[in-house]
Each structure stands twice: as C-alpha cells, then as structure tokens.
Amino acid sequence: MRPGRPEDLGPLIELWHREVAAGRQDMIPNEGRMRRILSRFDWEARSRMVDDGHGRLEAAVMLMSRPSPDGVLASMYVAGPPQVVADPVRWGLRLSHAAGADLTQTFMARGRGEALRDAGMRSVRPWLRMDRSLGGELPRRAVVEGYDLVDGTAAPPGSWADLFNRTFADHWRFAPRGEDEVMDGKPAELCLMAVIARDRRPVAVTLGEVEVYEDDRRPQPVGLISSVGTLPEHRRKGLAGWLVTEVMGRLRRAGALSTSLYVDGLNATGAFDLYRSLGFEVAFEAEVWEATHP
C-alpha cells in the first residue's frame, strides 16, 4: 500500500471499470469531471493505492471532507475487491479520525460491503438509482398555477447555490455547497428553477446534464437528473413533478436516449413515489456506509 499520485488517474479509471463489471458500483465516473475535482487534491496525504508492481491498481481509497450540520463529513471513495481493499479502508478511517472528521461515509452496491463491515463501518441507508427511457411519449407537463419556470440562461448568477442550500437544509446528511460545485459545468438550458410568478422568488430546483458512460447497459447518452428539491413551504404542490417532466423533455432534445436519477431510499418527501409515477424504475441498489468518530 502506497500514497497515490496524479499519474494514478488513468489506472484508477481502469480500476473503476472493473468495479462496475464486478457489480460493486453502477457507473464509471466522468474522467473530465474527475480531473477537475482532483486538480487540487492532495494525493499523497489523502489517498492510498495497492498495485501489482506493473502499473495495475488492485485497490484504491481516496478521502475528501466538508463541513456539515452533523460535523465534518469525510467522503471515502473505495475501489477494489474485498480481500484487497480492507486495509486501505482501515487506513482511510484512521486518517478521517486523525484529521478531525466526525463521520466517514461511502457507497457500495447492496450486499457487497463485507470489507467495509470488517473495517468497522455499518450500513445506514439504501440509495437507489432509477432509470427511464426517453423514447416514446413522455409524461405531460403539469404546470403549477402561480409559478413560472426559468433556466440558467435567465436565473440570476449566484442564485443556484443559495436555492440548493435552502432547499436541502432539512435533508439527511446535508452539506452546504458553493455555486461552482452545484453547477459544475452543467448546461444552462438544462438547469431549471421554479419561481413565484408575482415576485420571481426561487422556490424549487432541478439540474440536468447529458453524459456518456462506458461499459453501461443504458441507452447512451444518458440524461442525468440531480438536485430535485423544493423549499419546505412550497412542497406538495406539484413543483418537483413539473420540473422533472420539463427537464426530461429538454434532455431528450439535447440528445439523451435514457435518463437516470438517484434517490435516498428513506427520503421522507415522497420522492420515490413521484419518480415511479413518472415512469422511473429502480435499476441499481446501493447502500450508504458510515463510521462515526467520537
């Protein structure tokens, strides 16, 4: 086991390919996005790699952290078979604790977290990917009276992070984000917010983007829908359904053949039922694993 280094990104992408083939993860991260995220990453201090001595990575653990209302949350990115990855996971937990994290979190396909359990983590939450074809007839746009939709070409700069943070503040494991992190290169015409018609105050959000995933059974490109949320006082009015149906149409016009979104399996707002009503079905089941550091 050794510290990571920037030139490990290529072998790391290959390792993620094997993770998807083994069924431990559902997709290979976008390489361009990973390069942006890792441009300032401290590889030596925040990662550990296991290689075979010939440039092939057998396992990897990478740590990033952020403040949250629950304390400092360390996100651990884990890749590798159980018999190899257990020691890097233990290293990650020790580093998280030493660096002042209050909890460490990672994701793994349902039933595939034996190495995480052996290292002292526990499964705390189901996390679901739901898919839908964009072929054929799409759900009807259910306009909500008293509200308008605007996209990133018309919304005020800097408004997305403010709306995101206020919308998700009451969600499980919420962590505030900045404008660049929320938008992260997403096309302006695929980023939607609902505003009150009379005073233009933003109250709900949905973000879309088009991705191509290698070694993936979904019809490509995939329209990824994320950050579907509504301010508490404007929920139960149909805004989320309106936003999702609108962005589905825009994703199809942008060339996507299928669409996917992720949902907390214990979400209390009824999101799962909404997505089912719009034709989405569960395609991949993951679990959120955590370790707390008193």
N, C-alpha and C positions, 0 to 999 in steps of 0.2 A: 504494500500500500504506500502510495507516494502523493505529494501535493500535485494538484492539477496545474496546467499551464495553458496559455491561449491556443497553442497548436493542437491541443486535445479536442478542439471543437469538431473537427472532421471525424475522428474516431468516435467521438461521443454521439454524433448523428447516426453513425453505423450501429452503435450500441442501442440507440433508441429504436432503430429498425428491428433489431432482434427482440426488444421488449414488446413491440406491437405483435410480431409474429408469434411470440410465446403467450400472448393474451394477458400480459400484466399491465399494459397501458393501451389506450384506444387510438392514439394517433402519434405521429412524429411531429415535434414542434417545427414551426416555420424557421428555416435557417436564417433568413434575413432578420426576422424579429429577434431570434436568439442572439445574433451578433450585436444588435442594438442594445439589448438588455445587458449583455456581458461585456460591453465596451469598457466599462469601468469596474468590472468585477475583480475582486482580489482572489485570483485563482489559488495562490499558494496558501493563503490563510483560511479560505472558505471552501475548499474542495479537497477531496481525496479520490484517487483513482487506483484501480487494480488492473494491471496489464499483464500480458503474457510474455513481455520482453521483446516482442516483434512488432510493436505498434498497434496491436489489437487490444482494446479495452474490454475487460471482463466485468467490471463493475464500476460505478461512479456514485458519489454523493456530493451535492452542492447545496450551500446554505445561503439564504438571503433573509433579511429580517426587516420588520417595520413596526412602528408603534401602533397600538390599537387600544380601544377602551378596556380590553381584557388584559392589557400589559403588552410587553414586547413579544410579537409573534414571529417565530423563526419558521420560514418555509423551507423544507428539505426536499430536494429533487433526487429521487432514488432510482437507480437503474442497475439491473444485474440479477442473476439467479439467486435463490435463497442461500445456497451453500457458499456463495462468494460475497454477497452484499451485506451479510450480517455485521461483520467487523466494521466496515465503513459507516453503517448506520449507527453503531455504538459510538464511533468517533464523532459523528455529527451531533448526537445527543449530548456528549460531553462538552463539545465546543459550544453548543447553544447555551448550556447551563453556565459555563465559564464566562461567556460573553454577556450574560445578564438577561437572556430570554426567559420569559415566564412560561411559555409553552412552545413546543415544536410540532409542526403539522406536515403531513404528506398525504398523497393519494395513491391508491393501489386498487387494481381490479378486485372485485368481490371474491373472497375465498383464496386470495393469493398473497396474503400478508403475513405468512408464517415467520419470515425473517424479522419483520417489524415487531411482531409479538415477542419473539425471542429476545429482542433488544430492549424490551420494556415499554413498548408503545401499546396503545389499545385502540380498537375500532370504535369510533364515536358517532358516525353519521353515514348514511347512504348518500351517494352522489351519482346522479343519473344523467346520461346523455340521451336526448330524444331527437329522433330524425324524422324527416318528412320529405317526400318527393315534391319537386316544384313543377312536375309535369301535370297536365290536365287542369281541371278547374280549381282555383284557389278559393278559400273562404271569402265571403262577402265582407267588404269593409263596413264595419258598424260604427258610423260617425256618432260621436257623443255631443249632444247639444250643449252649447255654452263654451266649447273648447275648440281650438284650432291646432293643426299640426304644422310645425316648422322643421326644416332640416338644417344641417350645418352650414349651408350657404346663406342662411338668414338669421340664425341664432347669434346673439352677441358673443364675441370672443371671451373666453374665460368662464362662460356660464355652465359648461358641461360638468366640470369637477364639482362646482357648488351644488348643482342639482343632484349629481350622483351621490355625494356625501350626505346630503339631507334626506335623500330617498332611502338609502340603505342603512342609515344610522341605527335602526332598530332590528336589523337582521343579525343572524348568528355570525359571530367572528368578524364583524365589520371592521375594516381598517380604512382610514381616510386615504384618498389618492389625489394627486395633482392633475392639472389639465393635460399635460403631455402623456401621463400614464393612462388616463382614461381614454384619450383619443388614439394615441399610439399609431398614427398613420392611417386611421380609418377614413374612407372616402366621405366627404362632407354630405353628399346626397344620400348616403345610407345611414346617417346618424339623425335620429328623429327625437323631438320632444313635443309633448302636448303642452299648450299654454292656455290660460284662461282668456277667452275671447275679449272680454271688456278691458283688461288691464295688461295683457300679454305676460303675466307671471308664469314661469315654467313650473309644471307640476308632475310630469311623468317623462320617462326616458326609455329609449331602446336604441342600441347600436348594432350596426351590421357591417360585415366585410365579406369579401369573396376570397377563398383560399383553395389551393390545390394540395391535397395530401397524398403522398406516395404510399404505395402498397396498401391502399384503402379500398374497401368494397363499395363505399358510397359513390353514386354517380358524381363525377367531377366536372367543373369546380363545385365546391360546397359553399353555400351561403351561411356564414356563422352569425347567429343572433346572440347578443350578450347584453348584460346590464338592463334587463327588463324590470323596471321599478316605478312605483308611484308614491308620492308623498302620502303619509297616512290619512290625512283629512280628505283626500281625493280618491281613495280606494273604493272598490265595489261599485264603480260607475261604468266600467267597460273600457277604460282608457288603455289598459295593457293589451287587451284584445285588439283594439283599433290600431295601436302602434305595431303590434306583431304582424297583423294582416297587411298593413301598409308596407312594412319593410320586406315582407315576403315577396310582394309584387315587384318592389324595386330590386331585390336580389335577383329575381328571375330576369328582369330586363338588363341587369348587369352581366348576365351570362351564367349564373349559377343553375345547376340542374337538380340539386337537392339542398336541404337546409337542416341545420343542427343547432341545438341549444342545450345548455346544461342547467340542471335544477337541483337544489337541495332536496333530498328525499323526505326531509322533515319540515319543509317550508310551511309556515302557518298561514300564508296569504292565499292559498288555493291555486298556486301557480301550476302545479302538476295537472290539476283538473282542467284548467284553462287550455294548456297546451294539448291535452288529449282531445278536447273539443275542437281544436283547430287542425286535427289530423296527425299530430306528432305521436310517435310510439317509442317506448324505451328500446334503445339499441345497444347500450353498454351500461353496466352497473359497476360502479366503483365504491370504495369506502374511504372515508376520511379517517386517518390515524393520527393520534396525538400522544404526546408525553408532556406532563406538566413538571415544572421545575420550581419547587417551593423555595 
